[in-house]
Amino acid sequence: MEYRNVGHSGLRVSELCLGTMTFGKEADEAESHAILDTFVAAGGDFIDTADVYSGGVSEEIVGRWLGRQRRDSLVVATKGFWGTGDAANDHGSGRKHLIAAVHDSLRRLGTDYIDLYQLHCFDETTPVEETLSTLDQLVRTGKVRHLGVSNYAAWQLQRSVDVARFRGWEPFVASQPLYNLIDREIETEHVPVCRNEGVGIIPWSPMRGGWLTGKYRRGMTAAPAGARWDGDQQPWLGNWENSVDERVWRVTDTLIDVATAVDHSPAQVALRWVSQQPGVTAPIVGARSVAQLTDTLGVTGWTLDEKHLDQLTAAGDQPLPYPHGYLARSPRRRS
């Protein structure tokens, strides 16, 4: 397992981040702890959770496992925004909720500090200054070490970076967006902001909720019964009906061809492609079982060559949105 810095920070993490959204739902506590043990034994040290995962149970499962480990050897990330309650201030990025959310996450995780605390999404109802000053205070008091965001639009991230810089507050060093061979919207504006501002990219769903594992092939007319793409089990990604088109099948076909050529599983190739994209620190990998994680860990120790990277990238290319497509087609010379 290789290690990389998170953005321009001094925080070093393993090239894979273990996501724990399955803990407490698809994986019980015993299996979750076995998954964590397997990940660490392979050299992983970067673990991501959130207060909203399984209503806080995911953090508790991680916390009970963490209590048996050497805390300083691990990088624990969690997220806040959605919260676990129903009261008016039980969600959002306002001062009252953020301070309470961090305290609650610390309690569930059984630790006195969080290595990377991330806002789960942008709060349009709270002034950016209130959010950022609160986060800065949490870092200064030692409860949080580094800051990040998730699901931010490029302009939201840029504004936050600019305000923090102007005020002298702790900067964001990580962004956690949706990114994979099919979902590539962040490449147009979000990735350039991250690279320009020293924000490391930690992609979620690099295998698109299991779509890029090779189990879905051209010619299929529906997802297998009980699979994640059967019905509306993944509202954040969509369902079978609104996710299948020629571009998706083109990516799937190319992925399977490249996987055969390099003698790795489609899941490993899809994950390897994300890992080798500019600005990416560590893709988040989840697992329901040790067996599933073991296959995923086969992504380490090798790289895709330029030929195969280009094949995969070209398969998923789509027209650039305005003004990027317009400018790409226009001569731009200064007289």
Rosetta blueprint (number, residue, H / E / L):
1 M L
2 E L
3 Y E
4 R E
5 N E
6 V L
7 G L
8 H L
9 S L
10 G L
11 L L
12 R E
13 V E
14 S E
15 E L
16 L L
17 C E
18 L E
19 G E
20 T L
21 M L
22 T L
23 F E
24 G L
25 K L
26 E L
27 A E
28 D L
29 E H
30 A H
31 E H
32 S H
33 H H
34 A H
35 I H
36 L H
37 D H
38 T H
39 F H
40 V H
41 A H
42 A L
43 G L
44 G L
45 D L
46 F E
47 I E
48 D E
49 T L
50 A L
51 D L
52 V L
53 Y H
54 S H
55 G H
56 G H
57 V H
58 S H
59 E H
60 E H
61 I H
62 V H
63 G H
64 R H
65 W H
66 L H
67 G L
68 R L
69 Q L
70 R L
71 R H
72 D H
73 S H
74 L L
75 V E
76 V E
77 A E
78 T E
79 K E
80 G E
81 F L
82 W L
83 G L
84 T L
85 G L
86 D L
87 A L
88 A L
89 N L
90 D L
91 H L
92 G L
93 S L
94 G L
95 R H
96 K H
97 H H
98 L H
99 I H
100 A H
101 A H
102 V H
103 H H
104 D H
105 S H
106 L H
107 R H
108 R H
109 L H
110 G L
111 T L
112 D L
113 Y L
114 I E
115 D E
116 L E
117 Y E
118 Q E
119 L E
120 H L
121 C L
122 F L
123 D L
124 E L
125 T L
126 T L
127 P L
128 V H
129 E H
130 E H
131 T H
132 L H
133 S H
134 T H
135 L H
136 D H
137 Q H
138 L H
139 V H
140 R H
141 T L
142 G L
143 K L
144 V E
145 R E
146 H E
147 L E
148 G E
149 V E
150 S E
151 N L
152 Y L
153 A L
154 A H
155 W H
156 Q H
157 L H
158 Q H
159 R H
160 S H
161 V H
162 D H
163 V H
164 A H
165 R H
166 F H
167 R H
168 G L
169 W L
170 E L
171 P L
172 F E
173 V E
174 A E
175 S E
176 Q E
177 P L
178 L E
179 Y L
180 N L
181 L L
182 I L
183 D L
184 R L
185 E H
186 I H
187 E H
188 T L
189 E L
190 H H
191 V H
192 P H
193 V H
194 C H
195 R H
196 N H
197 E H
198 G L
199 V L
200 G E
201 I E
202 I L
203 P L
204 W E
205 S L
206 P L
207 M L
208 R H
209 G H
210 G H
211 W H
212 L H
213 T H
214 G L
215 K L
216 Y L
217 R L
218 R L
219 G L
220 M L
221 T L
222 A L
223 A L
224 P L
225 A L
226 G L
227 A L
228 R L
229 W L
230 D L
231 G L
232 D L
233 Q L
234 Q L
235 P L
236 W L
237 L L
238 G L
239 N L
240 W L
241 E L
242 N L
243 S L
244 V L
245 D L
246 E H
247 R H
248 V H
249 W H
250 R H
251 V H
252 T H
253 D H
254 T H
255 L H
256 I H
257 D H
258 V H
259 A H
260 T H
261 A H
262 V H
263 D L
264 H L
265 S L
266 P H
267 A H
268 Q H
269 V H
270 A H
271 L H
272 R H
273 W H
274 V H
275 S H
276 Q L
277 Q L
278 P L
279 G L
280 V E
281 T L
282 A L
283 P L
284 I E
285 V E
286 G L
287 A L
288 R L
289 S L
290 V H
291 A H
292 Q H
293 L H
294 T H
295 D H
296 T H
297 L H
298 G H
299 V H
300 T L
301 G L
302 W L
303 T L
304 L L
305 D L
306 E H
307 K H
308 H H
309 L H
310 D H
311 Q H
312 L H
313 T H
314 A H
315 A H
316 G H
317 D L
318 Q L
319 P L
320 L L
321 P L
322 Y L
323 P L
324 H H
325 G H
326 Y H
327 L H
328 A H
329 R H
330 S L
331 P L
332 R L
333 R L
334 R L
335 S L
